[in-house]
Amino acid sequence: MTKLKNLTVLALAGTMMATGLSVAAFANDNRSGIQERDRGAAFRAGERFARADADGDRMISLEEFQAGVNERFTSLDADGDGLVTPAEMVAERQRVAEERAAERIARIDSDEDGTLSLEEMTAASEARFARMDRNDDGSLEPRELRRGFRGGDRDGPRNPGADDGTSEQSL
């Protein structure tokens, strides 16, 4: 039974790694023309791909893939007993969620106190609205709103026809 549990956990870890690598490979393929919904996720996926591609050939061999699975398993197995429990998986997800939340807060935490006030969130939302309002009419059309939620408010000049050489970054 223990061998079956180990195989199940290994298969689960392999599936998790394969999903991460597939996303990473997709995110790294600039020829796809697909807009990324979340550039932060794409960046993390690209980092994962680069870590897994130990020899730098832009391909993941079975050995590199298995090394990633082993690394992931080891990180999940908090008590080092060779088994990953649901509690260990939950703890890892919680750690990652807290890390991402801290990164999001840091992007708009203007007084750098590690928390967000209503004023900071309001200022951030006003800045994002201004970036999304590409025609500067003070309203968001469905096209502008969709582009903003897909991450399109992060790219290039606010007015597509304007050649002012400026670009704005998302918060």
C-alpha positions as YAML, in Angstrom:
chain: A
units: angstrom
residues:
- id: 1
  name: MET
  ca: [0.00, 0.00, 0.00]
- id: 2
  name: THR
  ca: [2.86, 2.39, 0.78]
- id: 3
  name: LYS
  ca: [4.32, 1.81, -2.67]
- id: 4
  name: LEU
  ca: [0.93, 2.67, -4.21]
- id: 5
  name: LYS
  ca: [0.78, 5.87, -2.15]
- id: 6
  name: ASN
  ca: [4.28, 6.83, -3.25]
- id: 7
  name: LEU
  ca: [3.39, 6.22, -6.90]
- id: 8
  name: THR
  ca: [0.20, 8.24, -6.52]
- id: 9
  name: VAL
  ca: [2.06, 11.16, -4.96]
- id: 10
  name: LEU
  ca: [4.76, 10.96, -7.61]
- id: 11
  name: ALA
  ca: [2.13, 10.91, -10.36]
- id: 12
  name: LEU
  ca: [0.40, 13.91, -8.77]
- id: 13
  name: ALA
  ca: [3.69, 15.80, -8.50]
- id: 14
  name: GLY
  ca: [4.49, 14.91, -12.12]
- id: 15
  name: THR
  ca: [1.11, 16.19, -13.25]
- id: 16
  name: MET
  ca: [1.63, 19.43, -11.33]
- id: 17
  name: MET
  ca: [5.09, 19.85, -12.85]
- id: 18
  name: ALA
  ca: [3.85, 19.04, -16.35]
- id: 19
  name: THR
  ca: [1.11, 21.63, -16.04]
- id: 20
  name: GLY
  ca: [3.62, 24.25, -14.89]
- id: 21
  name: LEU
  ca: [6.05, 23.39, -17.69]
- id: 22
  name: SER
  ca: [3.32, 23.42, -20.33]
- id: 23
  name: VAL
  ca: [2.26, 26.87, -19.22]
- id: 24
  name: ALA
  ca: [5.88, 27.96, -19.17]
- id: 25
  name: ALA
  ca: [6.57, 26.70, -22.66]
- id: 26
  name: PHE
  ca: [3.43, 28.40, -23.92]
- id: 27
  name: ALA
  ca: [4.33, 31.67, -22.18]
- id: 28
  name: ASN
  ca: [7.84, 31.60, -23.65]
- id: 29
  name: ASP
  ca: [6.66, 31.11, -27.23]
- id: 30
  name: ASN
  ca: [6.50, 34.70, -28.51]
- id: 31
  name: ARG
  ca: [5.32, 33.53, -31.94]
- id: 32
  name: SER
  ca: [1.97, 32.37, -30.54]
- id: 33
  name: GLY
  ca: [0.52, 35.87, -30.61]
- id: 34
  name: ILE
  ca: [-1.58, 35.07, -27.55]
- id: 35
  name: GLN
  ca: [-1.94, 37.93, -25.10]
- id: 36
  name: GLU
  ca: [-1.12, 36.96, -21.55]
- id: 37
  name: ARG
  ca: [-3.93, 37.53, -19.07]
- id: 38
  name: ASP
  ca: [-1.55, 37.82, -16.19]
- id: 39
  name: ARG
  ca: [1.98, 38.89, -16.94]
- id: 40
  name: GLY
  ca: [3.07, 37.94, -13.45]
- id: 41
  name: ALA
  ca: [1.95, 34.35, -14.04]
- id: 42
  name: ALA
  ca: [3.69, 34.32, -17.41]
- id: 43
  name: PHE
  ca: [6.89, 35.59, -15.80]
- id: 44
  name: ARG
  ca: [6.71, 32.91, -13.10]
- id: 45
  name: ALA
  ca: [6.05, 30.26, -15.74]
- id: 46
  name: GLY
  ca: [9.04, 31.46, -17.75]
- id: 47
  name: GLU
  ca: [11.19, 31.29, -14.63]
- id: 48
  name: ARG
  ca: [10.03, 27.72, -13.98]
- id: 49
  name: PHE
  ca: [10.85, 26.72, -17.54]
- id: 50
  name: ALA
  ca: [14.30, 28.27, -17.32]
- id: 51
  name: ARG
  ca: [14.97, 26.46, -14.01]
- id: 52
  name: ALA
  ca: [13.83, 23.13, -15.45]
- id: 53
  name: ASP
  ca: [15.90, 23.58, -18.63]
- id: 54
  name: ALA
  ca: [19.19, 22.83, -16.87]
- id: 55
  name: ASP
  ca: [21.28, 22.65, -20.05]
- id: 56
  name: GLY
  ca: [19.71, 25.79, -21.60]
- id: 57
  name: ASP
  ca: [18.65, 24.15, -24.88]
- id: 58
  name: ARG
  ca: [15.07, 25.52, -24.62]
- id: 59
  name: MET
  ca: [13.76, 21.98, -24.31]
- id: 60
  name: ILE
  ca: [12.94, 19.87, -21.27]
- id: 61
  name: SER
  ca: [14.36, 16.35, -21.38]
- id: 62
  name: LEU
  ca: [12.88, 13.48, -19.35]
- id: 63
  name: GLU
  ca: [15.80, 13.76, -16.94]
- id: 64
  name: GLU
  ca: [15.25, 17.50, -16.49]
- id: 65
  name: PHE
  ca: [11.52, 16.91, -16.08]
- id: 66
  name: GLN
  ca: [12.08, 14.24, -13.43]
- id: 67
  name: ALA
  ca: [14.57, 16.47, -11.62]
- id: 68
  name: GLY
  ca: [11.82, 19.08, -11.41]
- id: 69
  name: VAL
  ca: [9.37, 16.52, -10.08]
- id: 70
  name: ASN
  ca: [11.87, 15.49, -7.42]
- id: 71
  name: GLU
  ca: [12.50, 19.12, -6.47]
- id: 72
  name: ARG
  ca: [8.77, 19.81, -6.22]
- id: 73
  name: PHE
  ca: [8.17, 16.66, -4.18]
- id: 74
  name: THR
  ca: [10.95, 17.57, -1.78]
- id: 75
  name: SER
  ca: [9.53, 21.08, -1.32]
- id: 76
  name: LEU
  ca: [6.07, 19.65, -0.58]
- id: 77
  name: ASP
  ca: [7.34, 16.98, 1.83]
- id: 78
  name: ALA
  ca: [7.79, 19.40, 4.73]
- id: 79
  name: ASP
  ca: [8.56, 16.77, 7.35]
- id: 80
  name: GLY
  ca: [10.93, 14.82, 5.09]
- id: 81
  name: ASP
  ca: [9.21, 11.46, 5.63]
- id: 82
  name: GLY
  ca: [9.05, 10.63, 1.92]
- id: 83
  name: LEU
  ca: [5.29, 11.20, 1.75]
- id: 84
  name: VAL
  ca: [3.23, 14.26, 0.88]
- id: 85
  name: THR
  ca: [0.08, 14.68, 2.93]
- id: 86
  name: PRO
  ca: [-2.91, 16.86, 2.14]
- id: 87
  name: ALA
  ca: [-1.88, 19.11, 5.05]
- id: 88
  name: GLU
  ca: [1.57, 19.61, 3.50]
- id: 89
  name: MET
  ca: [0.00, 20.51, 0.15]
- id: 90
  name: VAL
  ca: [-2.38, 22.96, 1.83]
- id: 91
  name: ALA
  ca: [0.51, 24.54, 3.74]
- id: 92
  name: GLU
  ca: [2.47, 25.04, 0.50]
- id: 93
  name: ARG
  ca: [-0.55, 26.59, -1.25]
- id: 94
  name: GLN
  ca: [-1.06, 28.92, 1.73]
- id: 95
  name: ARG
  ca: [2.61, 29.97, 1.63]
- id: 96
  name: VAL
  ca: [2.38, 30.73, -2.11]
- id: 97
  name: ALA
  ca: [-0.92, 32.60, -1.68]
- id: 98
  name: GLU
  ca: [0.58, 34.77, 1.08]
- id: 99
  name: GLU
  ca: [3.65, 35.49, -1.04]
- id: 100
  name: ARG
  ca: [1.51, 36.57, -4.01]
- id: 101
  name: ALA
  ca: [-0.72, 38.71, -1.80]
- id: 102
  name: ALA
  ca: [2.35, 40.46, -0.38]
- id: 103
  name: GLU
  ca: [3.63, 41.12, -3.92]
- id: 104
  name: ARG
  ca: [0.27, 42.59, -4.96]
- id: 105
  name: ILE
  ca: [0.15, 44.80, -1.91]
- id: 106
  name: ALA
  ca: [3.74, 45.96, -2.45]
- id: 107
  name: ARG
  ca: [2.87, 47.18, -5.97]
- id: 108
  name: ILE
  ca: [0.40, 49.77, -4.67]
- id: 109
  name: ASP
  ca: [1.52, 50.30, -1.07]
- id: 110
  name: SER
  ca: [2.68, 53.90, -1.51]
- id: 111
  name: ASP
  ca: [3.73, 54.38, 2.12]
- id: 112
  name: GLU
  ca: [5.47, 50.98, 2.16]
- id: 113
  name: ASP
  ca: [3.96, 49.89, 5.47]
- id: 114
  name: GLY
  ca: [2.96, 46.43, 4.17]
- id: 115
  name: THR
  ca: [-0.76, 47.18, 4.24]
- id: 116
  name: LEU
  ca: [-3.25, 48.90, 1.96]
- id: 117
  name: SER
  ca: [-5.42, 51.78, 2.99]
- id: 118
  name: LEU
  ca: [-8.57, 52.81, 1.17]
- id: 119
  name: GLU
  ca: [-6.67, 55.86, -0.10]
- id: 120
  name: GLU
  ca: [-3.92, 53.69, -1.62]
- id: 121
  name: MET
  ca: [-6.43, 51.39, -3.28]
- id: 122
  name: THR
  ca: [-8.40, 54.37, -4.58]
- id: 123
  name: ALA
  ca: [-5.27, 55.98, -6.03]
- id: 124
  name: ALA
  ca: [-4.27, 52.69, -7.67]
- id: 125
  name: SER
  ca: [-7.73, 52.19, -9.16]
- id: 126
  name: GLU
  ca: [-7.79, 55.75, -10.51]
- id: 127
  name: ALA
  ca: [-4.40, 55.23, -12.15]
- id: 128
  name: ARG
  ca: [-5.53, 51.94, -13.68]
- id: 129
  name: PHE
  ca: [-8.76, 53.49, -14.93]
- id: 130
  name: ALA
  ca: [-6.76, 56.27, -16.59]
- id: 131
  name: ARG
  ca: [-4.54, 53.71, -18.33]
- id: 132
  name: MET
  ca: [-7.53, 51.68, -19.48]
- id: 133
  name: ASP
  ca: [-9.33, 54.79, -20.82]
- id: 134
  name: ARG
  ca: [-7.27, 54.80, -24.02]
- id: 135
  name: ASN
  ca: [-9.30, 57.54, -25.71]
- id: 136
  name: ASP
  ca: [-9.30, 59.80, -22.62]
- id: 137
  name: ASP
  ca: [-13.07, 60.32, -22.65]
- id: 138
  name: GLY
  ca: [-13.51, 59.63, -18.92]
- id: 139
  name: SER
  ca: [-15.48, 56.43, -19.57]
- id: 140
  name: LEU
  ca: [-14.55, 52.83, -20.27]
- id: 141
  name: GLU
  ca: [-16.05, 51.27, -23.35]
- id: 142
  name: PRO
  ca: [-16.45, 47.47, -23.38]
- id: 143
  name: ARG
  ca: [-13.36, 47.18, -25.61]
- id: 144
  name: GLU
  ca: [-11.23, 49.22, -23.20]
- id: 145
  name: LEU
  ca: [-12.52, 47.26, -20.21]
- id: 146
  name: ARG
  ca: [-11.81, 43.88, -21.85]
- id: 147
  name: ARG
  ca: [-8.32, 45.01, -22.85]
- id: 148
  name: GLY
  ca: [-7.68, 46.21, -19.31]
- id: 149
  name: PHE
  ca: [-8.73, 42.94, -17.73]
- id: 150
  name: ARG
  ca: [-6.60, 40.98, -20.22]
- id: 151
  name: GLY
  ca: [-3.60, 43.09, -19.23]
- id: 152
  name: GLY
  ca: [-3.71, 45.30, -22.33]
- id: 153
  name: ASP
  ca: [-3.68, 48.46, -20.21]
- id: 154
  name: ARG
  ca: [-0.02, 47.74, -19.49]
- id: 155
  name: ASP
  ca: [1.29, 48.02, -23.04]
- id: 156
  name: GLY
  ca: [2.44, 51.03, -24.96]
- id: 157
  name: PRO
  ca: [1.07, 54.55, -25.18]
- id: 158
  name: ARG
  ca: [-2.42, 55.18, -23.84]
- id: 159
  name: ASN
  ca: [-3.54, 56.55, -27.19]
- id: 160
  name: PRO
  ca: [-2.62, 54.02, -29.89]
- id: 161
  name: GLY
  ca: [-2.15, 56.74, -32.50]
- id: 162
  name: ALA
  ca: [-0.04, 58.95, -30.28]
- id: 163
  name: ASP
  ca: [3.69, 58.90, -30.86]
- id: 164
  name: ASP
  ca: [4.79, 60.51, -27.63]
- id: 165
  name: GLY
  ca: [7.26, 57.75, -26.76]
- id: 166
  name: THR
  ca: [5.67, 57.11, -23.39]
- id: 167
  name: SER
  ca: [4.40, 53.91, -21.95]
- id: 168
  name: GLU
  ca: [2.80, 53.25, -18.62]
- id: 169
  name: GLN
  ca: [3.26, 50.28, -16.38]
- id: 170
  name: SER
  ca: [0.57, 48.54, -14.39]
- id: 171
  name: LEU
  ca: [0.53, 48.76, -10.64]
...
